[in-house]
């Protein structure tokens, strides 16, 4: 652990960042000392990535000051400027060039050349080998990076950062793609970097890992700092309380109690993914649960937990290796979205502009898209379609000129209402809604929640995927928490709290399955 007397590599003070309609950062402070690991934690959307993008030169702060290695009031104009200042970031999504070799990636744009201006392959190989040894990566420099495991690719990124003189390295969810063995190896590399006075910022949702490797931890919530704590002097419960320390009275749970005796609409038994995760196991593992008619079941968890992958698997858009899916007691294959729709399932994608709507088409065309067969055998009955669409427009209070207006001209909240109207018309037995209120205002959120409750009252089994903890508590009859492709906790709606959900999502064995 850091002794607290090392020189400061980085001091950020009063950092503000605004985007249209959003105050992403509100006066955040952050300090990183030489030879320490500073963890950065917070819920999804707390501002962690925005702060790091400012440090990496991707964004510029609107207000505040940055001091780097004693240089006050520095301006990090772009990513190249950050690199010149000794800052490197290892993102979750790798920035390597897959067709190129390890050595070519380590020295991308900086390959040594001979007197004739050609790349000096021997020198390139030898220099790369030295940097790979520094991060304990035993691969040949000439191997293409796309043949490496995620853990090996991550270490190539670290070697690349060190080769350009990085004194401050930012890790964004570094262990997300790693096995336990690979995680231990990475932690050994981090310990070595600390001994060399390299400063490290680690963004992580895995609190137990923070208590393994970090010296201090800074908590963000809703774009504001909640304090920096020495790791030996805090505990996971305190961090979770800081992460969710909003006024919970603003997010009262509605009085809706899910039916405990209604028939089971959807049953999933021992579902496993056909796609591998971390190169050694299915992404989704042994998923089993039930949803009853009229129930709102929320899948909670942090980014990368596997919730969207589960939704795609249920909707026939992602291959399964094993397991059964039953709708109203009957086994169904669901090997394509068409089969899922025929079996009575609907899916509203988290990206409504990609998977949920035809943006250049009219409102009416989007609403009837899942039930075209009901509006004419040989041609589309325009009058019937417009009448139905107008009814949904009034019911859902969609703000628009008329139902012939292109969807792309609507606000985010009104676009989401159109997605829901489409599935209301389709009248599915099971509706899966992925992040239904992302990017829409508070008033529209309340209206969307009302639509979901109305669907449930009509007997639909509703599955909501949400990273918004107040939303989870506001709509859920029952909560399943996912982590690393597994269901790790189950909470009845009336007993769920932000602390319980977040503890389950961030701490191994954080809550039992009921």
Buried (B, 14 or more C-beta within 10 A) or exposed (E): EBEEEBEBBBBBBBBBBBEEEEBBBBEBBBBBBBBBBBBBBBBBBBBBBBBBBBBBBBBEBBEBBBBBBEEEEBEBEEBEBBBEBBBBBBBBEBEBEEEBBBBBBBBBEEBBEEEEEEBBBEBBBEBBBEBBEBBEBEBEBEBBBEEBBBBBBBBBBBBBBBBBEBBBBBBBBBBBBBBEEBBEBBBEBBEEBBEEBBBBBBBBBBBEBBBBBBBBBBBBBBBBBBEBBEBEEBEBEBBBBBBBBBEBEEBEBBEBEBBEEBEBBBBBBEBBBEEEBBEEBBBBBBBEBBBBBBBBBBBBBBEBBBBBBBBBBBBBBBEBBEBBBBBBEEEBEBEEBEBBBEBBBBBBBBEBEEBBBEBEBBBBBBBBBBBEEEBEEEEEBEEEBBEBBBBBBEEBEBEBEEBBBBBEEBBBBBBBBBBBBBBBBBBBBBBBBBBBBBBBEEEBBEBBBBBBBBBBEEBBBBBBBBBBBBBBBBBBBBBBBBBBBBBBBBBBBEEBBBBBBBBBBBBEEBBEEE
